[in-house]
Amino acid sequence: MDDKRKIIIREIEQWRKSKLLPEHYCDFLLNIYLEDRSSQGKVSFLGITPAAIKNSNWKIWVLIFGLIAVISLTALNFTAFNLPMQIGVSLLFLFVCYALGSLKRMNEPLRAQMLFGMASLFLLFIGVYLFRLYHIYDSVLVVGFVVLCSLVWLLTGLLSRFILFQLCGWVVLVFCYGWLLHYKLDSINWVTLELSWVPLSLLFGWLGWILHEKSKQTSTVFLMLSCIVWFMPELYGMLYSEQYGAQAVQLALVGKIFIEASLLFTFRKKWTEWVA
């Protein structure tokens, strides 16, 4: 396209020199082609050029702001709907976001991630909101819904091959596992705490190594997850430092940092193959 533009510009210059067209016509044509060329690099954050906005049709503006008005009115009157209507509207919004994100995943990955992210956050928000709206405070049901959300995020990341959604899904599952340990075990001492998390960290690391030849993205997620889970006992201990002792938690944290750094340094030639 640039070569054709250059040829046209050279032709216009020839017309000017040979007096085939009046000079002001040549200037007009040159300005059109030069402005189009300079505007090609001007792309906004969402991939919309200023020229596209200037030349847009009024019907598009009516459609966009009409949709914004419908969404706003639906949100403002959401509590007036009955429960099936609320669930239906929420599912419709989720379907539109996930469908549009799937269509734009290959050509416009940034927009796809924004749509997936908006849908994922909305899924968590609307579930918790409905629980509070209908006075459902059963922790098992709430955490069960959060687990469902994390599975949806994980599935979204796997299908779209976006690493962020995979990692978020696993991290939320890990925190739900921490909630289960806290509320379902009668007593958690320091040894039990370490035994509840360290083997899980090693398991994630091992899974990352097993899968690194089949899927580097998934192995990278497990490597990052392994590093996060490694410090979960200390994170839990910080929340209950009066029970475990603030100094003991700090010493354990510093010790684990040095252990993890040593392992990453020693096996750097191995784990870099996972993410390369």
C-alpha positions as CSV (number, residue, x, y, z in Angstrom):
1,M,0.0,0.0,0.0
2,D,2.9,2.4,0.8
3,D,4.5,1.8,-2.7
4,K,1.2,2.6,-4.4
5,R,0.9,5.8,-2.3
6,K,4.5,6.8,-3.3
7,I,3.7,6.3,-7.0
8,I,0.5,8.4,-6.7
9,I,2.4,11.2,-5.0
10,R,5.1,11.2,-7.7
11,E,2.4,11.3,-10.4
12,I,0.8,14.3,-8.7
13,E,4.2,16.1,-8.6
14,Q,4.6,15.4,-12.3
15,W,1.1,16.8,-12.9
16,R,2.2,19.9,-11.1
17,K,5.4,20.3,-13.1
18,S,3.7,19.6,-16.4
19,K,0.8,21.9,-15.6
20,L,-1.7,19.1,-16.3
21,L,-3.7,20.2,-13.3
22,P,-3.9,23.6,-11.6
23,E,-1.5,23.9,-8.7
24,H,-4.2,24.3,-6.0
25,Y,-5.7,20.9,-7.1
26,C,-2.3,19.3,-6.8
27,D,-1.9,20.7,-3.4
28,F,-5.3,19.4,-2.4
29,L,-4.5,15.9,-3.6
30,L,-1.1,15.9,-1.9
31,N,-2.6,16.9,1.4
32,I,-5.1,14.0,1.2
33,Y,-2.5,11.4,0.6
34,L,0.1,12.9,3.1
35,E,-2.5,13.2,5.8
36,D,-3.6,9.6,5.3
37,R,0.0,8.5,5.5
38,S,0.7,10.4,8.7
39,S,-2.5,9.2,10.4
40,Q,-1.6,5.6,9.9
41,G,0.7,5.6,13.0
42,K,-1.8,7.5,15.2
43,V,-3.6,4.6,16.9
44,S,-5.3,5.0,20.2
45,F,-5.2,2.6,23.1
46,L,-8.1,0.6,21.8
47,G,-6.9,0.6,18.2
48,I,-9.3,3.4,17.0
49,T,-7.7,6.1,14.8
50,P,-8.7,9.7,15.0
51,A,-9.7,9.5,11.3
52,A,-12.1,6.7,12.2
53,I,-13.8,8.9,14.8
54,K,-13.9,11.9,12.5
55,N,-15.5,9.9,9.6
56,S,-17.8,7.8,11.8
57,N,-21.5,7.6,11.0
58,W,-24.1,9.1,13.3
59,K,-25.8,5.6,13.5
60,I,-22.8,4.2,15.2
61,W,-22.9,6.9,17.8
62,V,-26.6,6.2,18.4
63,L,-25.9,2.5,18.7
64,I,-23.0,2.9,21.1
65,F,-24.7,5.4,23.4
66,G,-28.0,3.5,23.2
67,L,-26.2,0.3,24.5
68,I,-24.6,2.4,27.3
69,A,-28.0,3.7,28.2
70,V,-29.6,0.2,28.3
71,I,-26.7,-1.2,30.4
72,S,-26.9,1.7,32.8
73,L,-30.7,1.4,33.2
74,T,-30.4,-2.3,33.7
75,A,-27.7,-1.9,36.4
76,L,-29.7,0.8,38.2
77,N,-32.9,-1.3,38.2
78,F,-31.1,-4.6,38.8
79,T,-32.5,-5.1,42.4
80,A,-36.1,-4.6,41.1
81,F,-35.8,-7.8,38.9
82,N,-36.7,-11.2,40.3
83,L,-33.9,-13.7,40.9
84,P,-34.3,-15.6,37.5
85,M,-34.3,-12.3,35.7
86,Q,-31.1,-11.2,37.5
87,I,-29.4,-14.5,36.7
88,G,-30.5,-14.3,33.1
89,V,-29.2,-10.7,32.6
90,S,-25.9,-11.6,34.3
91,L,-25.5,-14.7,32.1
92,L,-26.3,-12.7,29.0
93,F,-23.6,-10.1,29.9
94,L,-21.1,-12.8,30.5
95,F,-21.9,-14.6,27.3
96,V,-21.5,-11.4,25.2
97,C,-18.1,-10.6,26.9
98,Y,-16.7,-14.1,26.5
99,A,-18.0,-14.4,22.9
100,L,-16.6,-11.1,21.8
101,G,-13.3,-11.9,23.5
102,S,-13.1,-15.3,21.8
103,L,-13.7,-13.6,18.4
104,K,-11.0,-11.0,19.0
105,R,-8.5,-13.3,20.6
106,M,-6.3,-13.8,17.6
107,N,-6.5,-10.5,15.8
108,E,-6.8,-8.2,18.8
109,P,-5.4,-9.9,21.9
110,L,-5.5,-6.7,24.1
111,R,-9.2,-6.2,23.6
112,A,-9.8,-9.9,24.1
113,Q,-8.0,-9.8,27.5
114,M,-9.9,-6.7,28.5
115,L,-13.2,-8.5,27.7
116,F,-12.2,-11.7,29.4
117,G,-11.0,-9.7,32.5
118,M,-14.2,-7.7,32.6
119,A,-16.3,-10.9,32.4
120,S,-14.2,-12.7,35.0
121,L,-14.4,-9.8,37.6
122,F,-18.1,-9.4,36.9
123,L,-18.7,-13.1,37.5
124,L,-17.1,-12.9,41.0
125,F,-18.8,-9.6,41.8
126,I,-22.3,-10.6,40.8
127,G,-22.1,-13.8,42.7
128,V,-21.0,-12.2,45.9
129,Y,-23.5,-9.4,45.4
130,L,-26.4,-11.8,45.0
131,F,-25.4,-13.7,48.1
132,R,-25.4,-10.5,50.1
133,L,-28.7,-9.3,48.5
134,Y,-30.5,-12.5,49.5
135,H,-28.7,-12.7,52.9
136,I,-26.8,-15.9,52.2
137,Y,-23.8,-15.8,54.5
138,D,-22.9,-19.5,54.5
139,S,-19.2,-19.5,54.2
140,V,-19.2,-22.9,52.4
141,L,-21.5,-21.7,49.7
142,V,-19.5,-18.4,49.2
143,V,-16.2,-20.2,49.0
144,G,-17.7,-22.8,46.8
145,F,-18.8,-20.1,44.4
146,V,-15.3,-18.6,44.5
147,V,-13.9,-22.0,43.6
148,L,-16.3,-22.1,40.6
149,C,-15.1,-18.6,39.5
150,S,-11.5,-19.7,39.8
151,L,-12.2,-22.8,37.6
152,V,-13.9,-20.5,35.0
153,W,-10.8,-18.3,35.0
154,L,-8.5,-21.3,34.7
155,L,-10.5,-22.7,31.8
156,T,-10.5,-19.2,30.2
157,G,-6.8,-19.1,30.4
158,L,-6.3,-22.6,29.0
159,L,-8.6,-22.1,26.1
160,S,-7.4,-18.6,25.2
161,R,-3.8,-19.4,26.1
162,F,-3.6,-16.2,28.3
163,I,-1.2,-17.0,31.1
164,L,-2.6,-14.4,33.5
165,F,-6.0,-16.0,33.7
166,Q,-4.4,-19.4,34.3
167,L,-2.3,-18.0,37.2
168,C,-5.2,-16.1,38.7
169,G,-7.4,-19.2,38.6
170,W,-4.8,-21.3,40.4
171,V,-3.9,-18.7,43.0
172,V,-7.6,-18.3,44.0
173,L,-7.8,-22.1,44.3
174,V,-4.8,-22.0,46.5
175,F,-6.4,-19.4,48.8
176,C,-9.5,-21.5,49.0
177,Y,-7.4,-24.4,50.1
178,G,-5.9,-22.1,52.8
179,W,-9.4,-21.2,53.9
180,L,-10.2,-25.0,54.1
181,L,-7.2,-25.6,56.3
182,H,-8.0,-22.7,58.6
183,Y,-11.7,-23.5,59.2
184,K,-11.8,-27.3,58.9
185,L,-8.7,-28.3,60.9
186,D,-9.1,-28.3,64.7
187,S,-5.6,-27.0,65.4
188,I,-2.7,-25.9,63.1
189,N,0.8,-25.8,64.6
190,W,3.9,-24.7,62.7
191,V,4.8,-28.2,61.6
192,T,1.3,-29.0,60.3
193,L,1.3,-25.6,58.5
194,E,4.5,-26.4,56.7
195,L,3.4,-29.9,55.8
196,S,0.2,-28.6,54.4
197,W,1.9,-26.2,52.0
198,V,5.5,-27.3,51.2
199,P,4.6,-30.6,49.6
200,L,2.0,-28.8,47.5
201,S,4.7,-26.3,46.3
202,L,7.0,-29.2,45.4
203,L,4.1,-30.9,43.5
204,F,3.5,-27.8,41.4
205,G,7.2,-27.6,40.7
206,W,7.2,-31.2,39.6
207,L,4.2,-30.7,37.4
208,G,5.9,-27.8,35.8
209,W,8.9,-29.9,35.0
210,I,6.8,-32.8,33.6
211,L,4.8,-30.5,31.3
212,H,7.5,-28.2,30.1
213,E,8.0,-30.1,26.8
214,K,4.3,-30.2,26.0
215,S,3.3,-26.7,27.1
216,K,5.8,-24.1,28.1
217,Q,3.0,-21.7,29.1
218,T,1.4,-24.2,31.5
219,S,4.8,-25.2,32.9
220,T,5.6,-21.5,33.5
221,V,2.3,-21.1,35.4
222,F,3.2,-24.1,37.7
223,L,6.7,-22.7,38.3
224,M,5.3,-19.4,39.4
225,L,2.6,-21.1,41.4
226,S,5.2,-23.3,43.1
227,C,7.2,-20.2,44.1
228,I,4.0,-18.5,45.5
229,V,2.8,-21.6,47.5
230,W,6.3,-22.0,49.0
231,F,5.7,-18.9,51.1
232,M,2.1,-19.5,52.0
233,P,2.8,-20.8,55.6
234,E,4.7,-17.6,56.3
235,L,1.9,-15.5,54.9
236,Y,-0.6,-17.4,57.1
237,G,1.8,-16.9,60.0
238,M,1.9,-13.2,59.5
239,L,-1.9,-13.0,59.8
240,Y,-1.7,-14.8,63.2
241,S,1.7,-13.7,64.4
242,E,0.4,-13.5,68.0
243,Q,0.0,-17.3,67.9
244,Y,3.1,-18.3,66.1
245,G,5.4,-15.4,67.1
246,A,6.4,-12.5,64.9
247,Q,10.1,-13.2,65.2
248,A,9.7,-16.9,64.3
249,V,7.6,-16.0,61.2
250,Q,10.2,-13.5,60.1
251,L,13.1,-16.0,60.5
252,A,11.2,-18.6,58.6
253,L,10.4,-16.2,55.8
254,V,14.1,-15.1,55.5
255,G,15.2,-18.7,55.6
256,K,12.8,-19.7,52.9
257,I,13.8,-16.8,50.7
258,F,17.5,-18.0,50.8
259,I,16.4,-21.6,50.2
260,E,14.3,-20.7,47.2
261,A,17.0,-18.4,45.8
262,S,19.6,-21.1,46.2
263,L,17.3,-23.7,44.4
264,L,16.5,-21.3,41.6
265,F,20.2,-20.5,41.1
266,T,21.4,-24.1,41.3
267,F,18.8,-25.3,38.8
268,R,18.7,-22.2,36.6
269,K,19.8,-24.1,33.5
270,K,16.8,-26.4,34.0
271,W,13.9,-24.1,34.9
272,T,14.8,-21.5,32.3
273,E,14.0,-24.1,29.7
274,W,10.4,-24.1,30.9
275,V,9.9,-20.4,30.2
276,A,12.2,-19.9,27.2
